[in-house]
Amino acid sequence: LGPLAESGGGSVEAGGSLRLSCAASGHTRGRYCLAWFRQAPGKEREGVAMIDDGDSSTVYSDSVKGRFALSQDNAKETVYLQMNALKPEDTAMYYCAAAICWTERGNERARSFLGFDFWGQGTQVTVSS
């Protein structure tokens, strides 16, 4: 797995939308789960969305369910996080991460946002009220 590279962060007003991209080059499809985490100042890191790049199944945290959506472009080796109806509480640094999840145990852990050993540098999302 090559470096993870996030892009697409920025500033937006509440109710607006952003799309984050995570380019994950050099990995064997079907072996990794890719996820987005976020961390706001003074808060713990939170897993918000995960996709299994083998079967494209997804998991979302309750805080973003119904507002955020994952998709992947296999040709570009890129995963997208479409964020709609953004709220000020969505303000955070967003990180793309990857976990080996082709084993049953790894897959179970990834669906709980555990076992992510590969990380990008992060992209800032700021939502103003």
C-alpha contacts under 8 A as a table, 3 or more apart, distances in Angstrom:
res1	aa1	res2	aa2	distance
1	L	24	A	7.19
1	L	25	S	6.40
1	L	26	G	4.89
1	L	27	H	4.43
1	L	28	T	7.70
2	G	24	A	6.41
2	G	25	S	5.15
2	G	26	G	5.11
2	G	27	H	6.89
3	P	24	A	6.50
3	P	25	S	6.88
3	P	119	W	7.88
3	P	120	G	6.95
4	L	22	C	6.41
4	L	23	A	5.70
4	L	24	A	4.94
4	L	25	S	7.28
4	L	96	C	6.87
4	L	97	A	7.30
4	L	118	F	7.62
4	L	119	W	6.34
4	L	120	G	4.69
4	L	121	Q	7.77
5	A	21	S	7.87
5	A	22	C	5.41
5	A	23	A	5.14
5	A	24	A	6.82
5	A	96	C	7.63
5	A	120	G	5.57
5	A	121	Q	7.02
5	A	122	G	7.99
6	E	20	L	6.96
6	E	21	S	5.46
6	E	22	C	4.48
6	E	23	A	6.53
6	E	95	Y	7.20
6	E	96	C	6.49
6	E	120	G	6.47
6	E	121	Q	7.10
6	E	122	G	6.12
6	E	123	T	6.19
7	S	20	L	5.73
7	S	21	S	5.19
7	S	22	C	6.64
7	S	123	T	6.18
8	G	18	L	7.08
8	G	19	R	5.84
8	G	20	L	4.45
8	G	21	S	6.04
8	G	123	T	7.22
9	G	18	L	7.08
9	G	19	R	7.46
9	G	20	L	6.16
9	G	123	T	5.26
9	G	124	Q	5.20
9	G	125	V	4.99
10	G	18	L	7.72
10	G	123	T	7.95
10	G	124	Q	6.16
10	G	125	V	5.06
10	G	126	T	6.20
11	S	125	V	6.00
11	S	126	T	4.64
11	S	127	V	5.84
11	S	128	S	7.51
12	V	16	G	6.02
12	V	17	S	7.23
12	V	18	L	7.73
12	V	126	T	6.37
12	V	127	V	5.05
12	V	128	S	6.36
13	E	16	G	5.61
13	E	86	L	7.68
13	E	127	V	5.32
13	E	128	S	4.76
13	E	129	S	6.07
14	A	85	A	6.95
14	A	86	L	5.33
14	A	87	K	5.00
14	A	88	P	6.22
14	A	127	V	5.70
14	A	128	S	5.66
14	A	129	S	5.26
15	G	84	N	7.04
15	G	85	A	4.17
15	G	86	L	4.88
15	G	87	K	6.37
16	G	84	N	6.19
16	G	85	A	5.53
16	G	86	L	5.51
17	S	82	Q	7.43
17	S	83	M	5.38
17	S	84	N	4.43
17	S	85	A	6.25
17	S	86	L	6.16
18	L	82	Q	6.20
18	L	83	M	5.24
18	L	84	N	6.77
19	R	80	Y	6.64
19	R	81	L	5.53
19	R	82	Q	4.42
19	R	83	M	5.87
20	L	80	Y	5.56
20	L	81	L	5.00
20	L	82	Q	6.47
20	L	83	M	7.84
21	S	78	T	6.61
21	S	79	V	5.83
21	S	80	Y	4.56
21	S	81	L	6.44
22	C	78	T	5.40
22	C	79	V	5.15
22	C	80	Y	6.29
22	C	96	C	6.19
23	A	76	K	7.53
23	A	77	E	5.92
23	A	78	T	4.35
23	A	79	V	6.56
24	A	27	H	7.06
24	A	77	E	5.56
24	A	78	T	5.87
24	A	79	V	7.72
25	S	77	E	5.76
25	S	78	T	7.84
27	H	31	R	7.85
27	H	32	Y	7.80
28	T	31	R	5.98
28	T	32	Y	7.63
29	R	32	Y	6.86
29	R	53	D	6.25
29	R	54	G	6.11
30	G	52	D	7.43
30	G	53	D	5.43
30	G	54	G	3.61
30	G	55	D	7.36
30	G	102	W	6.65
31	R	53	D	7.32
31	R	54	G	6.70
31	R	100	I	5.79
31	R	101	C	5.79
31	R	102	W	4.77
32	Y	52	D	6.50
32	Y	53	D	6.12
32	Y	54	G	7.39
32	Y	98	A	6.33
32	Y	99	A	5.44
32	Y	100	I	4.57
32	Y	101	C	5.18
32	Y	102	W	6.60
33	C	50	M	6.78
33	C	51	I	5.62
33	C	52	D	4.38
33	C	53	D	5.80
33	C	54	G	7.99
33	C	98	A	5.60
33	C	99	A	5.19
33	C	100	I	6.33
33	C	101	C	5.78
33	C	107	N	7.65
33	C	110	A	6.73
34	L	50	M	5.67
34	L	51	I	5.42
34	L	52	D	6.49
34	L	53	D	7.13
34	L	79	V	7.65
34	L	96	C	7.10
34	L	97	A	5.69
34	L	98	A	4.48
34	L	99	A	6.49
35	A	47	G	7.29
35	A	48	V	7.54
35	A	49	A	5.49
35	A	50	M	4.04
35	A	51	I	6.24
35	A	96	C	5.75
35	A	97	A	5.24
35	A	98	A	6.26
35	A	113	F	7.63
36	W	47	G	6.14
36	W	48	V	5.82
36	W	49	A	5.32
36	W	50	M	6.41
36	W	81	L	7.86
36	W	94	Y	6.65
36	W	95	Y	5.55
36	W	96	C	4.67
36	W	97	A	6.24
37	F	45	R	6.61
37	F	46	E	5.37
37	F	47	G	4.22
37	F	48	V	5.53
37	F	49	A	7.22
37	F	94	Y	5.68
37	F	95	Y	5.10
37	F	96	C	6.40
37	F	97	A	7.40
38	R	45	R	5.59
38	R	46	E	5.32
38	R	47	G	6.48
38	R	48	V	7.11
38	R	92	A	5.80
38	R	93	M	5.42
38	R	94	Y	4.29
38	R	95	Y	5.93
39	Q	43	K	6.31
39	Q	44	E	6.10
39	Q	45	R	4.43
39	Q	46	E	6.26
39	Q	92	A	5.21
39	Q	93	M	5.34
39	Q	94	Y	6.62
40	A	43	K	5.37
40	A	44	E	7.35
40	A	45	R	7.43
40	A	91	T	6.59
40	A	92	A	4.24
40	A	93	M	6.26
41	P	92	A	7.29
47	G	50	M	7.92
47	G	61	S	6.92
47	G	113	F	5.71
48	V	60	Y	5.56
48	V	61	S	4.84
48	V	63	S	7.48
48	V	64	V	6.64
49	A	58	T	7.16
49	A	59	V	5.59
49	A	60	Y	4.41
49	A	61	S	6.33
49	A	68	F	7.97
49	A	69	A	7.92
49	A	70	L	7.21
50	M	58	T	5.42
50	M	59	V	5.10
50	M	60	Y	6.52
50	M	70	L	7.60
50	M	110	A	7.73
50	M	111	R	7.00
50	M	113	F	7.58
51	I	56	S	5.78
51	I	57	S	5.64
51	I	58	T	4.42
51	I	59	V	6.60
51	I	70	L	7.01
51	I	71	S	7.99
52	D	55	D	5.92
52	D	56	S	5.02
52	D	57	S	5.41
52	D	58	T	6.44
52	D	101	C	7.78
53	D	56	S	5.06
53	D	57	S	7.62
53	D	72	Q	7.86
56	S	72	Q	7.98
58	T	70	L	7.40
59	V	111	R	6.45
60	Y	64	V	6.62
60	Y	65	K	5.58
61	S	64	V	5.72
61	S	65	K	6.00
62	D	65	K	5.17
64	V	67	R	5.45
64	V	68	F	5.61
65	K	68	F	6.16
66	G	69	A	7.62
67	R	83	M	6.16
67	R	84	N	5.15
67	R	85	A	6.09
67	R	86	L	7.70
68	F	81	L	6.65
68	F	82	Q	5.47
68	F	83	M	4.46
68	F	84	N	5.98
69	A	81	L	5.67
69	A	82	Q	5.10
69	A	83	M	6.65
70	L	79	V	7.02
70	L	80	Y	5.57
70	L	81	L	4.70
70	L	82	Q	6.31
71	S	79	V	5.78
71	S	80	Y	5.21
71	S	81	L	6.72
72	Q	77	E	7.44
72	Q	78	T	5.74
72	Q	79	V	4.28
72	Q	80	Y	5.95
73	D	76	K	5.45
73	D	77	E	5.88
73	D	78	T	5.33
73	D	79	V	6.34
74	N	77	E	4.68
74	N	78	T	6.50
75	A	78	T	7.87
83	M	86	L	6.59
86	L	90	D	6.45
86	L	127	V	6.76
87	K	90	D	5.36
87	K	91	T	7.57
87	K	127	V	6.13
87	K	128	S	7.71
87	K	129	S	7.53
88	P	91	T	5.62
88	P	126	T	7.34
88	P	127	V	4.67
88	P	128	S	5.55
88	P	129	S	5.96
89	E	127	V	7.53
90	D	125	V	7.53
90	D	126	T	7.43
90	D	127	V	6.68
91	T	124	Q	7.83
91	T	125	V	5.39
91	T	126	T	4.55
91	T	127	V	5.40
92	A	124	Q	6.11
92	A	125	V	5.54
92	A	126	T	6.60
93	M	122	G	6.03
93	M	123	T	5.57
93	M	124	Q	4.38
93	M	125	V	6.05
94	Y	122	G	5.27
94	Y	123	T	5.26
94	Y	124	Q	6.03
94	Y	125	V	6.92
95	Y	119	W	6.95
95	Y	120	G	5.92
95	Y	121	Q	6.63
95	Y	122	G	4.33
95	Y	123	T	6.55
96	C	119	W	5.96
96	C	120	G	5.39
96	C	121	Q	7.95
96	C	122	G	6.84
97	A	116	F	6.02
97	A	117	D	7.20
97	A	118	F	5.37
97	A	119	W	4.43
97	A	120	G	6.28
98	A	116	F	5.32
98	A	117	D	6.40
98	A	118	F	5.05
98	A	119	W	6.62
99	A	106	G	7.69
99	A	110	A	6.64
99	A	115	G	5.85
99	A	116	F	4.32
99	A	117	D	5.89
99	A	118	F	6.68
100	I	103	T	7.81
100	I	106	G	6.35
100	I	107	N	7.77
100	I	115	G	7.74
100	I	116	F	7.61
101	C	104	E	7.17
101	C	105	R	7.50
101	C	106	G	4.27
101	C	107	N	4.34
101	C	108	E	7.90
101	C	110	A	6.63
102	W	106	G	6.52
102	W	107	N	6.28
103	T	106	G	5.11
103	T	107	N	6.02
104	E	107	N	5.11
104	E	108	E	6.16
105	R	108	E	5.16
105	R	109	R	6.23
106	G	109	R	5.15
106	G	110	A	6.06
106	G	115	G	7.12
107	N	110	A	5.06
107	N	111	R	6.26
108	E	111	R	5.30
108	E	112	S	6.74
109	R	112	S	5.18
109	R	113	F	6.36
109	R	114	L	4.90
109	R	115	G	6.13
110	A	113	F	4.70
110	A	114	L	4.98
110	A	115	G	6.03
110	A	116	F	7.11
111	R	114	L	7.29
113	F	116	F	7.15
116	F	119	W	7.60
